[in-house]
Amino acid sequence: MANPTLPPVLEKILTTETEPDAVFSTLLPALGEVLQCHRCFLYLRDPQTKLGKVPFCWRCSDEYPDVTDADWKAEPESLPSEDPLFAAALRAEASIFVQDVETANPDVVNRDFERKTFGHRALIHSHLCQDGLLWGILQPCVFGKPRVWTEFDRSVIAQLEPRIAPLAVAYVKAARI
């Protein structure tokens, strides 16, 4: 059933595309524009093997780093202890909206890790979970300045998560050898 409050451009993608590749390839640019972000990427992972990659990354400009990674790689065992956002995602907690990496609570955000690994200043750490397992992280972000995430932004993410989590699962399962 279509949700009338999801922006029409996103609703159209979710109702006309069915294959995960097609959905994610068209959804990320549209979502980046709807949320007025600088970059939006999708990290997908296999919760059984703990292999992951970033097959989809949209940037509004080449000035922002492309984090696309076509190869499945093992997640470092230290990642949950280094990155509290990732640890929260593994626990299938609610998605986290970080207004400012520089001033965020260190129990929520490892500022140095975020600076070194991603370089963004504000982000949404959207957890794509199914049956209590983390299958992906959708990450819209902004560079260079803090960002107050509005109720509209939060509503869009809340509506997208349950609709794209099954696609994340399908993508990962199709990639299993």
N, CA and C of each residue as an Amber inpcrd file, in Angstrom:
protein
   531
   0.8350000  -1.1790000   0.0000000   0.0000000   0.0000000   0.0000000
   0.8770000   1.2380000   0.0000000   0.6300000   2.1640000  -0.8510000
   1.4240000   3.3750000  -0.9630000   1.1770000   4.2850000   0.2350000
   2.2550000   4.8980000   0.7110000   2.1290000   5.8520000   1.8040000
   2.0300000   7.2380000   1.1950000   0.9030000   7.9310000   1.4100000
   0.6900000   9.2160000   0.7360000   1.6490000  10.3110000   1.1840000
   2.3560000  10.1450000   2.3000000   3.2470000  11.2040000   2.7530000
   4.6870000  11.0330000   2.2720000   5.0150000   9.9150000   1.6730000
   6.3480000   9.7470000   1.1020000   6.4180000  10.6120000  -0.1510000
   7.4960000  11.3850000  -0.3260000   7.5700000  12.2290000  -1.5210000
   7.3080000  11.4170000  -2.7940000   6.5150000  11.9730000  -3.7040000
   6.1130000  11.2350000  -4.9090000   7.2770000  10.6430000  -5.6990000
   8.4020000  11.3350000  -5.7850000   9.5360000  10.8140000  -6.5440000
  10.0520000   9.5120000  -5.9240000  10.0510000   9.4240000  -4.6090000
  10.5050000   8.1980000  -3.9350000   9.4610000   7.0970000  -4.0460000
   8.2110000   7.4810000  -3.8720000   7.1140000   6.5070000  -3.9940000
   7.1110000   5.8770000  -5.3840000   7.3220000   6.6930000  -6.4010000
   7.3240000   6.1850000  -7.7760000   8.4300000   5.1520000  -7.9760000
   9.6160000   5.4330000  -7.4550000  10.7320000   4.4850000  -7.5860000
  10.3730000   3.1640000  -6.9080000   9.8230000   3.2530000  -5.7140000
   9.5150000   2.0440000  -4.9480000   8.3520000   1.2480000  -5.5210000
   7.5100000   1.8900000  -6.3060000   6.3820000   1.1560000  -6.8840000
   6.6350000   0.7120000  -8.3240000   7.5930000   1.3240000  -9.0110000
   7.8350000   0.9330000 -10.4010000   9.0470000   0.0170000 -10.5620000
  10.0130000   0.1290000  -9.6740000  11.2070000  -0.7280000  -9.7450000
  11.0350000  -1.8910000  -8.7850000  11.5310000  -3.0720000  -9.1810000
  11.4070000  -4.2210000  -8.2910000  12.7520000  -4.8610000  -7.9530000
  13.7140000  -4.7480000  -8.8520000  15.0270000  -5.3480000  -8.6180000
  15.8530000  -4.4430000  -7.7040000  16.5220000  -5.0180000  -6.7000000
  17.3110000  -4.1960000  -5.7810000  18.2830000  -3.2400000  -6.4760000
  19.0100000  -3.7150000  -7.4930000  19.9560000  -2.8490000  -8.2000000
  19.2630000  -1.6160000  -8.7780000  18.1340000  -1.8400000  -9.4290000
  17.4070000  -0.7370000 -10.0490000  16.8430000   0.2130000  -9.0040000
  16.3060000  -0.3340000  -7.9290000  15.7520000   0.5150000  -6.8680000
  16.8560000   1.3760000  -6.2620000  17.9450000   0.7450000  -5.8470000
  19.0000000   1.4990000  -5.1600000  19.6810000   2.5030000  -6.0830000
  19.8880000   2.1260000  -7.3360000  20.5380000   3.0390000  -8.2940000
  19.7300000   4.3030000  -8.5340000  18.4160000   4.1760000  -8.5250000
  17.5660000   5.3490000  -8.7540000  17.1440000   6.0270000  -7.4490000
  17.0530000   5.2560000  -6.3800000  16.6010000   5.8060000  -5.1080000
  17.6260000   6.7460000  -4.4730000  18.9020000   6.3680000  -4.4800000
  19.8950000   7.1880000  -3.7860000  19.9920000   8.6140000  -4.3300000
  20.0650000   8.8140000  -5.6490000  20.0810000  10.2070000  -6.1380000
  18.8080000  10.9690000  -5.7730000  17.6750000  10.3050000  -5.8880000
  16.4080000  10.9690000  -5.5630000  16.3480000  11.3090000  -4.0720000
  16.7700000  10.3870000  -3.2330000  16.7660000  10.6210000  -1.7960000
  17.7400000  11.7440000  -1.4280000  18.9120000  11.7270000  -2.0420000
  19.8830000  12.7920000  -1.7860000  19.3140000  14.1610000  -2.1020000
  18.5760000  14.2370000  -3.1860000  17.9620000  15.5120000  -3.5630000
  16.7890000  15.8740000  -2.6510000  15.9640000  14.8910000  -2.3140000
  14.8310000  15.1540000  -1.4190000  15.3300000  15.6550000  -0.0580000
  16.3740000  15.0210000   0.4610000  16.9090000  15.4020000   1.7730000
  17.9290000  16.5430000   1.6900000  18.2530000  16.9690000   0.4810000
  19.2360000  18.0390000   0.2520000  20.5710000  17.7140000   0.9370000
  21.0990000  16.5420000   0.5800000  22.3670000  16.0590000   1.1250000
  23.4780000  16.2250000   0.0980000  24.6980000  16.0650000   0.5680000
  25.8440000  16.1010000  -0.3300000  26.1780000  14.7120000  -0.8760000
  25.9330000  13.7020000  -0.0430000  26.2370000  12.3250000  -0.4490000
  25.2350000  11.4010000   0.2260000  24.9390000  10.3150000  -0.4650000
  24.0610000   9.2950000   0.0880000  24.6020000   7.9490000  -0.3950000
  24.9820000   7.0950000   0.5440000  25.4900000   5.7860000   0.1330000
  24.8010000   4.6790000   0.8900000  24.9440000   3.4750000   0.3510000
  24.3280000   2.2950000   0.9340000  25.3980000   1.2310000   1.1520000
  25.5770000   0.8670000   2.4230000  26.4690000  -0.2170000   2.8020000
  25.6000000  -1.4510000   2.9740000  25.9410000  -2.5220000   2.2770000
  25.2010000  -3.7810000   2.3980000  26.1270000  -4.8280000   2.9940000
  25.5410000  -5.7220000   3.8100000  26.3730000  -6.7110000   4.5110000
  25.6040000  -8.0140000   4.6940000  26.3780000  -9.0750000   4.8030000
  25.8200000 -10.3840000   5.0980000  26.0210000 -10.6290000   6.5970000
  24.9460000 -10.6830000   7.3760000  25.1190000 -10.8480000   8.8210000
  25.7240000 -12.1940000   9.2170000  25.6480000 -13.1920000   8.3340000
  26.2310000 -14.4950000   8.6520000  27.7370000 -14.5000000   8.4490000
  28.1930000 -13.9450000   7.3250000  29.6290000 -13.9830000   7.0100000
  30.3710000 -12.7330000   7.4680000  29.6170000 -11.6670000   7.7940000
  30.1820000 -10.3680000   8.1720000  31.0450000  -9.7870000   7.0560000
  30.5930000 -10.0360000   5.8200000  31.2140000  -9.4110000   4.6500000
  30.3100000  -8.2690000   4.2190000  30.9200000  -7.1680000   3.7950000
  30.1250000  -6.0280000   3.3750000  30.7890000  -5.2340000   2.2730000
  30.0080000  -4.3580000   1.6500000  30.5250000  -3.4630000   0.6160000
  29.5660000  -2.3020000   0.4260000  30.0430000  -1.2830000  -0.2750000
  29.2280000  -0.1130000  -0.6130000  29.0390000  -0.1260000  -2.1300000
  27.9870000  -0.7870000  -2.6020000  27.7840000  -0.8670000  -4.0470000
  27.1010000   0.3610000  -4.6560000  26.5390000   1.2200000  -3.8040000
  25.7950000   2.3790000  -4.3130000  26.2020000   3.6300000  -3.5460000
  26.6030000   4.6590000  -4.2900000  26.9830000   5.9230000  -3.6770000
  26.6350000   7.0500000  -4.6380000  25.7790000   7.9620000  -4.1980000
  25.4310000   9.1490000  -4.9720000  26.0800000  10.3570000  -4.3200000
  26.5950000  11.2640000  -5.1530000  27.1660000  12.5220000  -4.6680000
  26.6090000  13.6570000  -5.5050000  26.2840000  14.7540000  -4.8780000
  25.7400000  15.8940000  -5.6240000  26.8350000  16.5830000  -6.4250000
  28.0930000  16.2950000  -6.0900000  29.2320000  16.9200000  -6.7690000
  30.4590000  16.0370000  -6.5990000  31.3710000  16.1160000  -7.5390000
  32.6160000  15.3500000  -7.4550000  33.5110000  15.7970000  -6.3080000
  33.1990000  16.9330000  -5.6950000  34.0350000  17.4070000  -4.5870000
  33.8810000  16.5360000  -3.3380000  32.8380000  15.7160000  -3.2910000
  32.6110000  14.8510000  -2.1390000  33.1160000  13.4480000  -2.4430000
  33.7720000  12.8110000  -1.4640000  34.3850000  11.5030000  -1.7200000
  33.3840000  10.4310000  -2.1210000  33.7820000   9.6470000  -3.0990000
  33.0120000   8.4870000  -3.5360000  33.4910000   7.2980000  -2.7170000
  32.5940000   6.6940000  -1.9530000  32.9790000   5.5750000  -1.0900000
  32.5520000   4.2260000  -1.6740000  32.1900000   4.2180000  -2.9450000
  31.7890000   2.9690000  -3.5940000  32.9090000   1.9380000  -3.4730000
  32.5040000   0.7100000  -3.1850000  33.4500000  -0.4020000  -3.0840000
  32.7600000  -1.6180000  -3.6870000  33.2510000  -2.0830000  -4.8050000
  32.5970000  -3.1770000  -5.5220000  32.8860000  -4.5540000  -4.9220000
  33.8970000  -4.6480000  -4.0710000  34.3060000  -5.9550000  -3.5390000
  33.7880000  -6.1800000  -2.1210000  33.3240000  -7.4030000  -1.8900000
  32.9110000  -7.7840000  -0.5380000  34.1630000  -7.9170000   0.3170000
  34.1270000  -7.2960000   1.4940000  35.2790000  -7.3410000   2.4000000
  34.8100000  -7.6960000   3.8020000  35.6960000  -8.3660000   4.5250000
  35.3820000  -8.7120000   5.9150000  35.3410000  -7.4480000   6.7650000
  34.3310000  -7.3680000   7.6080000  34.2610000  -6.2510000   8.5420000
  35.3320000  -6.4640000   9.6130000  36.0920000  -5.4350000   9.9130000
  37.1010000  -5.5900000  10.9750000  36.4310000  -5.9840000  12.2930000
  37.0280000  -6.9330000  13.0060000  36.4380000  -7.3660000  14.2730000
  36.3370000  -6.2240000  15.2620000  37.2190000  -5.2360000  15.1210000
  37.2400000  -4.0990000  16.0480000  36.1710000  -3.0510000  15.7250000
  35.4900000  -3.1820000  14.5800000  34.5600000  -2.1430000  14.1440000
  33.4840000  -1.7920000  15.1760000  32.8090000  -2.7560000  15.7900000
  31.7870000  -2.3780000  16.7730000  32.3530000  -1.6010000  17.9720000
  33.5830000  -1.8840000  18.3550000  34.1620000  -1.1480000  19.4880000
  34.7080000   0.2170000  19.0520000  35.0910000   0.3570000  17.7900000
  35.5950000   1.6300000  17.2650000  34.4780000   2.5890000  16.8830000
  33.3660000   2.0370000  16.3990000  32.3010000   2.8460000  15.8340000
  30.9810000   2.5860000  16.5680000  30.6150000   3.4800000  17.5100000
  29.3720000   3.2630000  18.2400000  28.1240000   3.2660000  17.3450000
  28.1750000   3.9840000  16.2320000  27.0400000   3.9660000  15.2990000
  26.8590000   2.5680000  14.7210000  27.9540000   1.9270000  14.3340000
  27.8850000   0.5780000  13.7790000  27.4250000  -0.4130000  14.8520000
  27.9230000  -0.2380000  16.0740000  27.5080000  -1.1170000  17.1690000
  25.9970000  -1.0120000  17.3940000  25.4610000   0.2020000  17.3450000
  24.0120000   0.3960000  17.5050000  23.2510000  -0.2780000  16.3670000
  23.7860000  -0.1740000  15.1580000  23.1460000  -0.8120000  14.0040000
  23.1380000  -2.3310000  14.1670000  24.2470000  -2.8860000  14.6400000
  24.3060000  -4.3350000  14.8610000  23.2840000  -4.8010000  15.8930000
  22.9720000  -3.9320000  16.8380000  21.9690000  -4.2640000  17.8550000
  20.5520000  -4.0020000  17.3470000  20.4440000  -3.6110000  16.0720000
  19.1500000  -3.3200000  15.4310000  18.3940000  -2.2150000  16.1660000
  19.1480000  -1.2460000  16.6820000  18.5320000  -0.1020000  17.3440000
  17.9580000   0.8440000  16.2900000  17.1790000   1.7910000  16.7600000
  16.5990000   2.7830000  15.8540000  17.7000000   3.5700000  15.1600000
  17.4050000   4.0270000  13.9700000  18.3700000   4.8170000  13.2080000
  18.7500000   6.0730000  13.9800000  19.9390000   6.5720000  13.6910000
  20.5040000   7.6940000  14.4390000  20.7100000   8.8830000  13.5110000
  20.2560000  10.0330000  13.9590000  20.3680000  11.2820000  13.2170000
  21.4020000  12.1460000  13.9320000  22.5540000  12.3170000  13.3050000
  23.6520000  13.0680000  13.9100000  23.6670000  14.4700000  13.3160000
  23.4050000  15.4360000  14.1550000  23.3590000  16.8290000  13.7310000
  24.7590000  17.3900000  13.4830000  25.7220000  17.0040000  14.3270000
  27.0820000  17.5230000  14.1960000  28.0640000  16.5080000  14.7630000
  28.8530000  15.9070000  13.8990000  29.8600000  14.9270000  14.3090000
  30.8040000  15.5460000  15.3360000  31.1030000  16.8310000  15.1810000
  32.0730000  17.5020000  16.0450000  31.5930000  17.6620000  17.4860000
  30.2940000  17.7500000  17.7010000  29.7810000  17.9960000  19.0520000
  28.9210000  16.8510000  19.5780000  28.7760000  15.7920000  18.8180000
  27.9310000  14.6650000  19.2290000  28.5060000  13.9590000  20.4540000
  27.6280000  13.3460000  21.1980000  28.0160000  12.5690000  22.3690000
  28.9740000  11.4540000  21.9250000  30.1500000  11.3290000  22.5690000
  31.1100000  10.2860000  22.1720000  30.5940000   8.8630000  22.3750000
  29.5360000   8.7010000  23.1730000  28.9290000   7.3810000  23.3090000
  28.1270000   7.0180000  22.0650000  27.7950000   8.0210000  21.2640000
  27.0010000   7.8250000  20.0430000  27.8800000   7.8730000  18.8010000
  28.8460000   8.7920000  18.7800000  29.6910000   9.0160000  17.6000000
  31.1560000   9.0830000  18.0050000  31.9830000   8.3180000  17.3100000
  33.4320000   8.4250000  17.4630000  33.8970000   9.4700000  16.4490000
  34.0760000  10.6960000  16.9180000  34.4040000  11.8160000  16.0380000
  35.6260000  11.5290000  15.1660000  36.6910000  11.0170000  15.7530000
  37.9120000  10.7660000  14.9720000  37.6880000   9.6990000  13.9040000
  36.9520000   8.6520000  14.2480000  36.6430000   7.5930000  13.2810000
  35.8310000   8.1700000  12.1190000  34.8060000   8.9670000  12.4270000
  33.9720000   9.5610000  11.3750000  34.7840000  10.4960000  10.4860000
  35.6140000  11.3160000  11.0860000  36.4610000  12.2430000  10.3060000
  37.3630000  11.4760000   9.3410000  38.0730000  10.4920000   9.8950000
  39.0600000   9.7410000   9.1060000  38.3950000   8.8700000   8.0370000
  37.3110000   8.2030000   8.3940000  36.6960000   7.2270000   7.5040000
  35.7540000   7.8590000   6.4880000  34.9740000   8.8540000   6.9100000
  33.9230000   9.3810000   6.0410000  34.0430000  10.8690000   5.7200000
  34.5430000  11.6720000   6.6390000  34.7440000  13.0890000   6.3890000
  33.5170000  13.9610000   6.4770000  32.3570000  13.3900000   6.7140000
  31.1310000  14.1870000   6.7580000  30.9880000  14.8960000   8.1020000
  30.0900000  15.8720000   8.1430000  29.8670000  16.6440000   9.3730000
  28.5450000  16.2580000  10.0420000  27.5370000  15.9240000   9.2480000
  26.2350000  15.5110000   9.7730000  25.7620000  14.3210000   8.9520000
  25.0140000  13.4150000   9.5830000  24.6080000  12.2100000   8.8630000
  23.3720000  11.5750000   9.4630000  22.7510000  10.7590000   8.6520000
  21.7040000   9.8510000   9.1080000  22.2910000   8.4500000   8.9870000
  22.2640000   7.7170000  10.0710000  22.7610000   6.3310000  10.0990000
  21.5170000   5.4480000  10.1490000  20.9850000   5.1320000   8.9670000
  19.7190000   4.4330000   8.8360000  19.9540000   2.9270000   8.7760000
  19.4020000   2.2200000   9.7520000  19.6550000   0.7910000   9.9070000
  18.6090000  -0.0370000   9.1650000  19.0790000  -0.8410000   8.2310000
  18.2030000  -1.7180000   7.4500000  18.2840000  -3.1120000   8.0540000
  17.3070000  -3.4090000   8.8860000  17.3080000  -4.6670000   9.6400000
  16.0870000  -5.5050000   9.2930000  16.2830000  -6.8020000   9.4150000
  15.1800000  -7.7460000   9.2550000  15.4130000  -8.8810000  10.2390000
  14.3760000  -9.2390000  10.9790000  14.4560000 -10.3070000  11.9840000
  15.6120000 -10.0830000  12.9640000  15.8200000  -8.8220000  13.3440000
  16.8440000  -8.4930000  14.3240000  18.2660000  -8.5140000  13.8070000
  18.4400000  -8.6880000  12.5010000  19.7820000  -8.7340000  11.9040000
  20.0020000  -7.5170000  11.0160000  21.2220000  -6.9880000  11.0550000
  21.5970000  -5.8400000  10.2290000  22.0380000  -6.3220000   8.8500000
  21.3450000  -5.8320000   7.8180000  21.6540000  -6.1710000   6.4280000
  22.2290000  -4.9890000   5.6600000  22.0360000  -3.7910000   6.1850000
  22.5590000  -2.6330000   5.4800000  22.4400000  -1.3570000   6.2850000
  23.1800000  -0.3490000   5.8360000  23.1200000   0.9830000   6.4270000
  23.0030000   1.9780000   5.2900000  21.9390000   2.7370000   5.3230000
  21.7250000   3.8300000   4.3760000  22.2550000   5.0750000   5.0570000
  23.1070000   5.8390000   4.3480000  23.7430000   6.9620000   5.0150000
  23.7300000   8.2450000   4.1770000  22.6720000   9.0360000   4.2890000
  22.6920000  10.3830000   3.7290000  23.5620000  11.2650000   4.6370000
  24.3270000  12.1810000   4.0470000  25.1870000  13.0190000   4.8780000
  25.4450000  14.3820000   4.2530000  25.9770000  15.2540000   5.0920000
  26.3050000  16.6240000   4.7140000  27.7460000  16.8940000   5.1360000
  28.4580000  17.6440000   4.3360000  29.8430000  17.9980000   4.6220000
  29.9480000  19.4690000   5.0180000  30.9470000  19.7750000   5.8440000
  31.3380000  21.1490000   6.0950000  30.5290000  21.9420000   7.0920000
  29.3550000  21.4630000   7.4590000  28.5330000  22.2210000   8.4130000
  27.5540000  21.2770000   9.0990000  27.1160000  21.6500000  10.3010000
  26.0980000  20.8390000  10.9750000  24.7830000  20.8890000  10.2060000
  23.9040000  19.9680000  10.5510000  22.6040000  19.8970000   9.8890000
  21.5630000  19.4560000  10.9100000  20.5330000  20.2370000  11.0560000
  19.4080000  19.8380000  11.8860000  18.4970000  18.9910000  11.0000000
  18.2940000  17.7360000  11.3990000  17.4320000  16.8360000  10.6400000
  15.9910000  17.0990000  11.0640000  15.1700000  17.4440000  10.1150000
  13.7910000  17.8530000  10.3860000  12.8720000  16.6520000  10.5740000
  11.6530000  16.9480000  11.0110000  10.6370000  15.8960000  11.1200000
  10.3650000  15.2850000   9.7410000  10.4100000  16.1160000   8.7040000
  10.2350000  15.6000000   7.3470000  11.3330000  14.5800000   7.0300000
  12.6060000  14.9320000   7.3020000  13.7250000  14.0260000   7.0430000
  13.5350000  12.7080000   7.7930000  13.1550000  12.8180000   9.0470000
  12.9740000  11.6340000   9.8900000  11.8160000  10.7710000   9.3830000
  10.7680000  11.4240000   8.9230000   9.6080000  10.7110000   8.3950000
   9.9700000   9.9540000   7.1140000  10.7180000  10.5880000   6.2450000
  11.1340000   9.9340000   4.9970000  11.9390000   8.6720000   5.3150000
  12.9020000   8.7900000   6.2040000  13.7420000   7.6380000   6.5610000
  12.8910000   6.5520000   7.2210000  12.0180000   6.9500000   8.1280000
  11.1600000   5.9660000   8.8110000  10.2770000   5.2070000   7.8290000
   9.8280000   5.8720000   6.7860000   8.9880000   5.2080000   5.7860000
   9.8100000   4.3500000   4.8310000  11.0340000   4.7790000   4.5390000
  11.8800000   4.0260000   3.6030000  12.4140000   2.7290000   4.2010000
  12.8290000   2.7780000   5.4400000  13.5100000   1.6240000   6.0440000
  12.7560000   0.3020000   5.8700000  11.4900000   0.2150000   6.2530000
  10.8210000  -1.0880000   6.1150000  10.5870000  -1.4980000   4.6610000
  10.6260000  -0.5430000   3.7690000  10.3820000  -0.8560000   2.3580000
  11.6520000  -1.2790000   1.6350000  12.7980000  -0.7630000   2.0730000
  14.0290000  -1.1370000   1.3660000  14.8470000  -2.2040000   2.0970000
  14.5530000  -2.4420000   3.3710000  15.2760000  -3.5050000   4.0890000
  15.1260000  -4.8580000   3.3830000  13.9110000  -5.2550000   2.9350000
  13.8030000  -6.5300000   2.2230000  14.6160000  -6.5480000   0.9190000
  14.7590000  -5.3990000   0.2900000  15.5770000  -5.3230000  -0.9290000
  17.0570000  -5.4950000  -0.6010000  17.4790000  -4.9610000   0.5500000
  18.8610000  -5.1510000   0.9930000  19.1240000  -6.6360000   1.2330000
  18.1720000  -7.2990000   1.8870000  18.2970000  -8.7360000   2.1470000
  18.3680000  -9.4990000   0.8230000  17.5030000  -9.1700000  -0.1120000
  17.4820000  -9.8510000  -1.4140000  18.7990000  -9.6400000  -2.1540000
  19.3280000  -8.4200000  -2.1220000  20.6040000  -8.1240000  -2.7870000
  21.7160000  -8.9870000  -2.2060000  21.8040000  -9.0180000  -0.8790000
  22.8700000  -9.7780000  -0.2220000  22.7090000 -11.2720000  -0.4840000
  21.5000000 -11.7870000  -0.3660000  21.2810000 -13.2310000  -0.5840000
  21.5850000 -13.6200000  -2.0330000  21.2890000 -12.7560000  -2.9730000
  21.5820000 -13.0440000  -4.3780000  23.0840000 -13.0720000  -4.6340000
  23.8290000 -12.3550000  -3.8220000  25.2850000 -12.2920000  -3.9960000
  26.0180000 -13.4590000  -3.3510000  25.3420000 -14.2140000  -2.4940000
  25.9820000 -15.3350000  -1.8230000  26.3710000 -16.3990000  -2.8460000
  27.5420000 -16.9490000  -2.6450000  28.0410000 -17.9900000  -3.5600000
  27.8510000 -19.3490000  -2.9400000
